[in-house]
Amino acid sequence: MSSAKPQDTNYNYDIGGMRIKYKNKNETFTEDRLISKEPIGQFKAWFDEACNTPQIFEPNAMFLATATKDGIPSVRPVLLKGYGRDGFKFYTNYESRKGHELAQNPNVAAYLYWEPLRRGVRIEGKAEKTSAEDSDRYFQSRPYSSQIGSSASKQSSVIASRETLIVKERELLAQFPEGQVKRPDHWGGYIIIPHSIEFWQGQSDRLHDRIRFRRAKSNEKIDNVLIHKGDNEWVYERLSP
Ligand SMILES: Cc1cc2nc3c(=O)[nH]c(=O)nc-3n(C[C@H](O)[C@H](O)[C@H](O)COP(=O)(O)O)c2cc1C
């Protein structure tokens, strides 16, 4: 690794030698180790394991990629707040950068990575706003400080200083006592309706396992060699690492 003097602004660090050995208690992830033949059941099995792994601080942290209508991408973490047959839910500000991008282009990709398990789940689909009732229910379940915080923040807008937020927060704390904060119209949930969900299991020999579920195309030939029939109109297939 090269070292630059503090005054040297021509930084160019070679970190090509950084690599670690994966120690895997999970062995290989072969098709017979699928807990479920549809991706939500499989997600639940891996998510539950991640939740029971003490080194994983926020198992529901999910990187979410959105894009403008011209396909310029952006990515940020959000917290996954629910999942099931309908899709994967998160909550945010509808007027944020991601909110504006989702209004132009509903296509999203999301990734959850559980490093101690060397596992990742990659989700692709379309995001839709959840109902006002759903957003209200979740908003009301949040701590008072989070309700005030999300009301105070015009997420992703440029502000002069931290003070701007503190002033707004104080104002809202005085105006709305605990239990009386209404969900702002610009804040709520999205649900990602997935069309593809890939399960990645890292291996120390770099022959990683990748099993992708996707919605079956109409009239698709399912040969059970390359393309396997899953449950609930999903098919699954192995991808080369
Ligand atoms: C672990 C983690 C979880 C986060 N969860 C959320 C979330 O659930 N909703 C949200 O709006 N922002 C969340 N954020 C903040 C976002 O990453 C981001 O800064 C914010 O949503 C603005 O993104 P945007 O400008 O791309 O819209 C989280 C950040 C971190 C580090």
The ligand as an SDF file (V2000), in Angstrom:
LIG
                    3D

 31 33  0  0  0  0  0  0  0  0999 V2000
  -28.8250    1.7700    8.3160 C   0  0  0  0  0  0  0  0  0  0  0  0
  -29.5950    2.9150    7.7390 C   0  0  0  0  0  0  0  0  0  0  0  0
  -30.9770    2.8250    7.6370 C   0  0  0  0  0  0  0  0  0  0  0  0
  -31.7220    3.8610    7.0950 C   0  0  0  0  0  0  0  0  0  0  0  0
  -33.0710    3.7240    6.9770 N   0  0  0  0  0  0  0  0  0  0  0  0
  -33.7910    4.6750    6.3830 C   0  0  0  0  0  0  0  0  0  0  0  0
  -35.1910    4.4790    6.1700 C   0  0  0  0  0  0  0  0  0  0  0  0
  -35.7780    3.4510    6.5280 O   0  0  0  0  0  0  0  0  0  0  0  0
  -35.8610    5.4760    5.5280 N   0  0  0  0  0  0  0  0  0  0  0  0
  -35.2550    6.6060    5.1130 C   0  0  0  0  0  0  0  0  0  0  0  0
  -35.9370    7.4620    4.5350 O   0  0  0  0  0  0  0  0  0  0  0  0
  -33.9440    6.8150    5.2850 N   0  0  0  0  0  0  0  0  0  0  0  0
  -33.1940    5.8730    5.9070 C   0  0  0  0  0  0  0  0  0  0  0  0
  -31.8390    6.0530    6.0770 N   0  0  0  0  0  0  0  0  0  0  0  0
  -31.2150    7.2750    5.5300 C   0  0  0  0  0  0  0  0  0  0  0  0
  -30.9910    7.0600    4.0230 C   0  0  0  0  0  0  0  0  0  0  0  0
  -29.9100    6.1920    3.7960 O   0  0  0  0  0  0  0  0  0  0  0  0
  -30.7960    8.3660    3.2360 C   0  0  0  0  0  0  0  0  0  0  0  0
  -29.7990    9.1620    3.8070 O   0  0  0  0  0  0  0  0  0  0  0  0
  -32.1010    9.1690    3.1560 C   0  0  0  0  0  0  0  0  0  0  0  0
  -33.2330    8.3260    3.0280 O   0  0  0  0  0  0  0  0  0  0  0  0
  -32.0580   10.1410    1.9990 C   0  0  0  0  0  0  0  0  0  0  0  0
  -31.9070    9.4400    0.7970 O   0  0  0  0  0  0  0  0  0  0  0  0
  -32.2090   10.0870   -0.6490 P   0  0  0  0  0  0  0  0  0  0  0  0
  -31.6310   11.4850   -0.6110 O   0  0  0  0  0  0  0  0  0  0  0  0
  -31.5040    9.2050   -1.6080 O   0  0  0  0  0  0  0  0  0  0  0  0
  -33.6810   10.0870   -0.8250 O   0  0  0  0  0  0  0  0  0  0  0  0
  -31.0710    5.0390    6.6400 C   0  0  0  0  0  0  0  0  0  0  0  0
  -29.6730    5.1230    6.7640 C   0  0  0  0  0  0  0  0  0  0  0  0
  -28.9640    4.0890    7.3030 C   0  0  0  0  0  0  0  0  0  0  0  0
  -27.4610    4.1930    7.4070 C   0  0  0  0  0  0  0  0  0  0  0  0
  1  2  1  0
  2  3  1  0
  2 30  2  0
  3  4  2  0
  4  5  1  0
  4 28  1  0
  5  6  2  0
  6  7  1  0
  6 13  1  0
  7  8  2  0
  7  9  1  0
  9 10  1  0
 10 11  2  0
 10 12  1  0
 12 13  2  0
 13 14  1  0
 14 15  1  0
 14 28  1  0
 15 16  1  0
 16 17  1  0
 16 18  1  0
 18 19  1  0
 18 20  1  0
 20 21  1  0
 20 22  1  0
 22 23  1  0
 23 24  1  0
 24 25  2  0
 24 26  1  0
 24 27  1  0
 28 29  2  0
 29 30  1  0
 30 31  1  0
M  END
$$$$
